[in-house]
């Protein structure tokens, strides 16, 4: 079938919105009419080369849509179902999935290859060549052929534009606080970087019962949004946050710190770790350029203060359980998704959306397909 998609042809170049041809879904695959897609920073990491991607590639990994067709062997989805994409597929049977770590599913080994799970092929064609898809999804498109393991069915009465956010950003940020950081009632939390992931981490910390939440960002409107969604204090930098947390805790420091900046670098880790107290948990959620290998930290303090430096992918979430759960929290008024969407764009304005992200104008930009 014919469709439209935003393709990255070369590293450092803008997204190109153009006509594509899609193969029909094969074994265990589904054709989805995309409705919305979040403009996550990870796709820009692919564009800049910070994160390796197989080019050319259809961008987008945080999306929602409606099932139009299912391939042979699909048992959990039917035409007309509303779905959210899970940027890490979950098979339900590998050691990770079967022990409650769907975010580490063995099918994740396919994500950086650009090759479909079933046969190692590709379903998108443009300019006479095969095109890969970001995270085996490619949600910057009007249609996508996706493996069943990468889709989670949701209730039909949930707005699909808002639902797209839990395909990556909300779930990752929420889990940074609740699952990886293990925020407990009464604790002090510092969130460094309050874009889409950071705002979700602030909301996760609030709902987990944190007593104080300090949101750190150089952009004033992001700090203001963080205060509306649960932060108790704000700071413009980690240095300013350190002074504030020392004052607020009488020198004890924070229980949990979460790093959700746009691009992380090794020299950020030492001041980031300095925010947490003895036995404090420092959660690194932000993406670092894949060529960076060096981090310097005060090892004696790290050891003797029993600090914990924690990695994080997809918020340690189980997408098949947590995506519906987070949407229920929204339905019941506990999670604010509306305030996270700053601007909606048609597919043709994907580059404008990323320009707005990089200039700090958006918490989350959202592509709304067909507009």
C-alpha positions as MATLAB code, in Angstrom:
seq = 'XXXXXXXXXXXXXXXXXXXXXXXXXXXXXXXXXXXXXXXXXXXXXXXXXXXXXXXXXXXXXXXXXXXXXXXXXXXXXXXXXXXXXXXXXXXXXXXXXXXXXXXXXXXXXXXXXXXXXXXXXXXXXXXXXXXXXXXXXXXXXXXXXXXXXXXXXXXXXXXXXXXXXXXXXXXXXXXXXXXXXXXXXXXXXXXXXXXXXXXXXXXXXXXXXXXXXXXXXXXXXXXXXXXXXXXXXXXXXXXXXXXXXXXXXXXXXXXXXXXXXXXXXXXXXXXXXXXXXXXXXXXXXXXXXXXXXXXXXXXXXXXXXXXXXXXXXXXXXXXXXXXXXXXXXXXXXXXXXXXXXXXXXXXXXXXXXXXXXXXXXXXXXXXXXXX';
ca = [
       0.000    0.000    0.000;
       1.000    3.644   -0.403;
       1.567    5.907    2.597;
       3.626    8.872    3.806;
       6.512    8.848    6.266;
       9.368   10.966    7.625;
      12.679    9.388    6.623;
      16.238   10.107    7.726;
      18.527    9.393    4.776;
      21.832   10.661    6.149;
      23.227   11.479    9.596;
      22.928   15.176   10.377;
      20.316   15.833    7.703;
      16.673   16.860    8.335;
      13.769   14.426    8.161;
      12.321   14.058    4.663;
       8.549   13.555    4.446;
       7.730   11.591    1.326;
       5.711    8.811   -0.261;
       6.508    5.241    0.744;
       5.265    1.776   -0.166;
       4.443   -0.744    2.552;
       4.476   -4.512    2.266;
       1.476   -6.271    3.842;
       1.972   -7.694    7.343;
       3.635  -11.083    7.494;
       3.518  -13.770   10.200;
       2.776  -12.181   13.630;
       2.712   -8.676   12.132;
       0.053   -5.963   12.152;
      -0.760   -3.003    9.912;
      -1.510    0.067   12.037;
      -2.991    3.368   10.915;
      -0.966    5.770   13.019;
      -2.884    8.543   14.770;
      -0.207   10.279   16.842;
       3.491   10.128   17.572;
       5.555   11.822   20.260;
       8.660   13.755   19.245;
      11.104   12.020   21.575;
      14.700   13.192   21.865;
      15.931    9.661   21.076;
      14.987   10.079   17.403;
      17.131   13.202   17.266;
      19.978   11.229   18.857;
      19.713    9.013   15.788;
      19.727   12.024   13.488;
      22.867   13.501   15.104;
      24.643   10.148   15.251;
      24.775   10.017   19.059;
      22.723    6.822   18.832;
      23.541    4.413   16.002;
      20.706    3.746   13.550;
      20.522    1.817   10.291;
      19.881    4.345    7.517;
      17.693    5.147    5.743;
      15.145    4.919    8.568;
      11.555    5.968    9.240;
      11.675    7.797   12.562;
       9.359    7.535   15.530;
       8.958    5.030   18.345;
       6.337    6.601   20.626;
       2.970    6.248   18.957;
      -0.644    5.188   18.904;
      -3.090    4.104   16.262;
      -5.779    1.733   15.053;
      -5.227   -1.794   13.748;
      -6.282   -2.084   10.099;
      -5.040   -5.569    9.191;
      -3.427   -8.524   10.942;
      -1.091  -11.100    9.451;
      -1.120  -14.875    9.934;
      -0.647  -16.092   13.484;
      -1.704  -12.858   15.217;
      -3.829  -13.864   18.197;
      -4.036  -10.838   20.524;
      -5.140   -8.072   18.146;
      -7.945   -7.583   15.632;
      -8.883   -4.912   13.066;
     -10.354   -1.881   14.828;
      -8.351   -2.339   18.040;
      -6.735    0.777   19.481;
      -3.063    0.276   20.298;
      -0.020    1.984   21.781;
       3.435    1.106   20.528;
       5.951   -0.282   23.007;
       9.382    0.811   21.843;
      10.847   -2.379   23.291;
       8.889   -5.473   22.204;
       7.973   -8.095   24.773;
       7.609  -11.758   23.866;
       6.371  -12.898   27.299;
       8.509  -16.041   27.254;
      12.219  -15.152   27.466;
      14.029  -15.131   30.854;
      13.590  -11.342   31.181;
       9.865  -11.324   30.376;
       9.097  -14.380   32.475;
      10.733  -12.797   35.530;
       8.874   -9.484   35.208;
      11.442   -7.491   33.224;
       9.676   -6.995   29.899;
      11.760   -3.874   29.258;
      14.766   -6.193   28.832;
      13.049   -8.685   26.514;
      15.417  -10.706   24.321;
      13.604   -9.382   21.242;
      15.322   -6.083   21.975;
      18.357   -7.473   20.179;
      16.642   -6.605   16.894;
      16.088   -2.911   17.699;
      19.379   -1.536   16.373;
      19.543   -3.860   13.358;
      16.695   -2.277   11.414;
      15.524   -5.798   10.540;
      12.083   -7.209   11.256;
      11.823   -9.958   13.861;
      10.092  -12.552   11.667;
      12.407  -12.776    8.684;
      15.111  -10.141    8.966;
      13.554   -8.125    6.143;
      12.077   -4.652    5.887;
       8.517   -3.601    5.057;
       9.027    0.028    3.957;
      10.291    1.050    0.509;
      11.126    4.515   -0.806;
      13.162    5.830   -3.741;
      13.602    2.250   -4.912;
      15.321    1.054   -1.732;
      14.403   -0.709    1.523;
      13.981    1.519    4.572;
      14.384    0.436    8.196;
      12.192    1.667   11.055;
      13.142    3.229   14.383;
      12.803    0.579   17.131;
      11.029   -1.697   14.607;
       8.140    0.811   14.667;
       8.557    3.907   12.502;
       5.688    5.931   13.977;
       6.544    9.088   11.992;
       4.264    7.728    9.305;
       0.621    7.496    8.358;
       0.841    3.676    8.478;
       3.266    1.167    9.985;
       3.736   -2.595    9.804;
       4.695   -3.721   13.300;
       5.311   -7.012   15.077;
       2.524   -8.020   17.464;
       5.049   -8.052   20.347;
       5.503   -4.272   19.976;
       1.835   -3.322   20.403;
      -0.333   -2.997   23.512;
      -4.119   -2.900   23.183;
      -5.862   -0.074   25.062;
      -9.472    0.903   25.733;
     -11.264    2.537   22.804;
     -12.426    5.550   24.843;
      -8.898    6.798   25.590;
      -7.826    9.689   23.315;
      -5.180    8.268   21.021;
      -3.154   11.479   20.879;
      -2.557   11.416   24.642;
      -2.141    7.639   24.684;
       0.891    7.931   22.395;
       2.896    9.475   25.249;
       3.000    6.248   27.265;
       4.721    4.404   24.410;
       8.052    5.754   25.647;
       8.405    9.069   27.476;
       5.819    8.864   30.243;
       6.544    5.225   31.029;
      10.307    5.769   31.019;
      10.156    8.890   33.181;
       7.571    7.465   35.557;
       9.564    4.278   35.985;
      12.750    6.279   36.584;
      11.191    7.484   39.818;
       8.892    4.660   40.863;
      10.616    1.476   39.667;
      14.323    2.285   39.287;
      14.644    5.076   41.856;
      12.176    3.331   44.177;
      10.940    6.655   45.561;
       9.198    6.180   48.896;
       6.823    8.416   50.875;
       8.565   11.311   52.576;
      11.715   11.207   50.457;
      13.546   14.053   48.742;
      13.947   13.777   44.963;
      15.909   15.857   42.447;
      14.992   15.601   38.752;
      17.666   17.059   36.465;
      16.114   18.012   33.120;
      12.346   18.443   32.927;
      11.372   17.820   29.350;
       9.051   14.932   28.544;
      10.926   12.309   30.579;
      11.673   14.622   33.481;
       8.092   15.874   33.828;
       6.916   12.243   33.940;
       9.547   11.532   36.605;
       8.264   14.494   38.637;
       4.725   13.105   38.436;
       5.933    9.622   39.341;
       7.796   10.945   42.388;
       4.735   12.924   43.461;
       2.429    9.925   43.241;
       5.007    7.759   45.045;
       4.705   10.145   48.001;
       7.910   12.205   47.787;
       7.909   15.050   50.305;
      10.122   17.380   48.288;
      10.762   17.335   44.538;
      13.334   19.723   43.096;
      13.100   20.156   39.313;
      16.266   21.361   37.583;
      16.243   22.984   34.142;
      17.679   26.152   32.586;
      14.390   26.867   30.751;
      11.962   28.934   32.828;
       8.712   27.608   31.334;
       9.814   24.015   31.993;
      10.465   24.865   35.631;
       7.039   26.518   35.813;
       5.385   23.429   34.303;
       7.211   21.203   36.783;
       5.796   23.247   39.686;
       2.277   22.771   38.307;
       2.746   18.998   38.035;
       4.233   18.238   41.421;
       7.630   19.841   41.958;
       7.998   21.743   45.229;
      11.099   23.724   44.209;
      13.121   24.469   41.089;
      16.696   25.295   40.180;
      18.447   26.351   36.982;
      21.500   24.094   37.339;
      22.859   21.161   39.333;
      25.106   23.570   41.230;
      22.105   25.651   42.276;
      20.170   22.480   43.069;
      22.992   21.284   45.327;
      22.763   24.463   47.389;
      18.992   24.151   47.563;
      18.935   20.491   48.557;
      21.567   21.133   51.245;
      19.337   23.861   52.642;
      16.118   21.830   52.380;
      17.585   18.697   54.000;
      19.885   20.401   56.535;
      22.878   18.935   54.772;
      21.658   15.369   54.380;
      21.085   15.625   50.579;
      18.510   13.872   48.386;
      17.329   10.290   48.602;
      16.933    9.997   44.831;
      18.258   11.954   41.844;
      17.137   11.326   38.265;
      19.107   12.502   35.220;
      16.762   13.217   32.294;
      18.636   15.902   30.354;
      18.468   15.993   26.552;
      22.045   14.755   26.059;
      24.114   13.390   28.959;
      27.906   13.517   29.137;
      30.417   11.798   31.379;
      31.408   14.989   33.156;
      27.828   15.368   34.440;
      27.936   12.244   36.581;
      30.133   13.509   39.429;
      27.988   16.598   40.179;
      24.893   14.468   39.670;
      26.051   11.888   42.237;
      26.908   14.735   44.595;
      23.179   15.470   44.915;
      22.365   12.215   46.720;
      22.855   11.274   50.360;
      24.284    8.155   51.949;
      22.596    5.146   50.348;
      21.114    7.534   47.766;
      19.956    6.311   44.366;
      21.200    8.187   41.293;
      19.253    7.113   38.183;
      20.728    7.784   34.728;
      17.914    7.881   32.181;
      19.386   10.367   29.682;
      21.126    9.120   26.533;
      24.874    9.709   26.147;
      26.641    9.757   22.753;
      27.590    6.133   22.104;
      31.237    7.060   21.568;
      31.653    8.400   25.107;
      33.359    5.972   27.477;
      34.773    8.080   30.314;
      33.167    8.970   33.632;
      34.989   10.406   36.636;
      33.479   10.022   40.090;
      34.890   10.346   43.627;
      35.249    6.609   44.258;
      35.935    6.797   47.985;
      32.772    8.809   48.619;
      30.860    6.541   46.240;
      31.978    3.481   48.210;
      31.897    4.758   51.786;
      28.589    6.587   51.370;
      27.115    3.468   49.723;
      25.737    5.487   46.830;
      23.982    3.702   43.985;
      24.441    4.671   40.326;
      21.632    3.019   38.372;
      21.088    2.509   34.665;
      17.603    2.577   33.245;
      15.835    1.539   30.082;
      12.092    2.088   29.586;
      11.783    2.847   33.283;
      12.197   -0.839   34.206;
       8.545   -1.125   33.205;
       6.488   -4.062   32.035;
       4.729   -2.396   29.088;
       1.845   -4.876   28.840;
       0.875   -4.078   32.433;
       2.191   -0.560   32.901;
       0.905    1.123   29.730;
      -2.756    0.319   30.612;
      -2.072    1.159   34.281;
      -0.696    4.609   33.480;
      -3.665    5.329   31.244;
      -6.006    4.335   34.098;
      -4.182    6.814   36.331;
      -4.895    9.467   33.689;
      -8.556    8.437   33.514;
      -8.861    8.799   37.288;
      -7.210   12.222   37.329;
      -3.950   11.195   38.990;
      -1.639   11.618   35.988;
      -1.670   14.755   33.842;
      -0.957   13.969   30.194;
      -2.619   17.044   28.686;
      -0.122   19.456   30.275;
       2.788   17.488   28.845;
       1.777   18.197   25.237;
       3.037   21.672   24.345;
       2.432   21.718   20.597;
       0.781   19.479   17.989;
       2.202   19.312   14.459;
       1.209   17.682   11.171;
       3.657   15.124    9.802;
       5.005   17.682    7.331;
       6.249   19.855   10.230;
       8.365   17.177   11.938;
      11.526   19.267   11.527;
       9.799   22.292   13.065;
       8.836   20.113   15.998;
      12.429   19.080   16.575;
      13.657   22.648   16.210;
      11.206   23.577   18.969;
      12.411   20.665   21.125;
      16.075   21.618   20.751;
      15.374   25.279   21.518;
      13.543   24.355   24.734;
      10.072   25.431   23.606;
       8.368   22.062   24.136;
       7.779   19.690   26.992;
       6.531   17.205   24.401;
       5.725   17.887   20.787;
       3.198   15.579   19.177;
       2.766   14.636   15.533;
      -0.913   14.180   14.746;
      -1.191   12.236   11.526;
      -3.688   13.282    8.908;
      -3.744   16.881   10.124;
];
